Structures are given as C-alpha cells and as structure tokens.
Amino acid sequence: MQKVFLIIGAIIITIGLLWPILTKLPFGKLPLDFSSKIGNAQVFFHLVTCILLSIIIAIVSRLFR
C-alpha cells in the first residue's frame, strides 16, 4: 500500500512540474471539443481529447505489461 502512495505522489509531482509545458499542448482545443457558456457557467466537453488520451493510455499500458 505504501508503494502505491509513493507512485501516486510521484505522478502528481511530475504533472505539477510539467504543468507549464502541458498547458501549451493543443489538448482541449482539438476539433469536436465543445464548450458552452450559459450565464456565468462554462461547460467543456472534450470529446476528441478524451478519445486521444484513452488511446495513448492504452498503448502505454500495453508497453508496460
């Protein structure tokens, strides 16, 4: 259990350190990524981004199998 917490912590730290680079990637701005503004609320529906990330995660998980 401790090993899992260390891995999750390392992943969170890595994402935090890479955040300035990750925000410049075009994820969330791809075609078929919808956003709707209703009053003061804005709703995002990232269809293509979710599909693309799912494919990438599936490939990476198969590599480490």
C-alpha positions in Angstrom: 0.0 0.0 0.0 2.9 2.4 0.8 4.3 1.7 -2.7 1.1 2.8 -4.3 1.0 6.0 -2.4 4.6 6.8 -3.4 3.9 6.1 -7.0 0.7 8.3 -7.0 2.7 11.1 -5.2 5.5 10.9 -7.8 3.0 11.1 -10.6 1.3 14.2 -9.0 4.7 15.9 -8.5 5.7 15.1 -12.1 2.5 16.5 -13.5 2.9 19.6 -11.3 6.4 20.2 -12.6 5.4 19.6 -16.2 2.3 21.7 -16.0 3.7 24.8 -17.8 4.7 22.6 -20.7 1.4 20.6 -20.7 -0.8 23.7 -20.9 0.9 24.6 -24.2 -0.2 21.3 -25.8 -3.3 21.5 -28.0 -5.4 19.1 -25.8 -8.8 20.7 -25.2 -8.6 22.7 -28.3 -9.0 19.9 -30.8 -11.9 19.7 -33.3 -15.1 18.3 -31.7 -14.1 19.7 -28.3 -17.1 21.7 -27.3 -17.6 24.5 -24.8 -20.8 26.1 -23.9 -21.3 29.3 -21.8 -24.6 29.7 -20.0 -24.8 32.8 -17.9 -21.8 32.7 -15.5 -21.1 29.0 -16.0 -19.0 27.5 -18.8 -19.2 23.8 -19.6 -16.5 21.9 -21.5 -17.0 18.6 -23.3 -13.6 17.4 -24.6 -14.7 14.5 -26.9 -11.7 14.1 -29.1 -9.2 14.8 -26.3 -10.7 12.0 -24.2 -10.6 9.6 -27.1 -7.0 10.5 -27.9 -5.8 10.3 -24.2 -7.6 6.9 -23.9 -5.7 5.6 -26.9 -2.4 6.9 -25.5 -3.0 5.4 -22.1 -4.0 2.0 -23.7 -0.7 2.0 -25.7 1.4 2.9 -22.7 -0.3 0.3 -20.5 0.4 -2.4 -23.2 4.1 -1.4 -23.3 4.5 -1.9 -19.5 2.6 -5.2 -19.4 
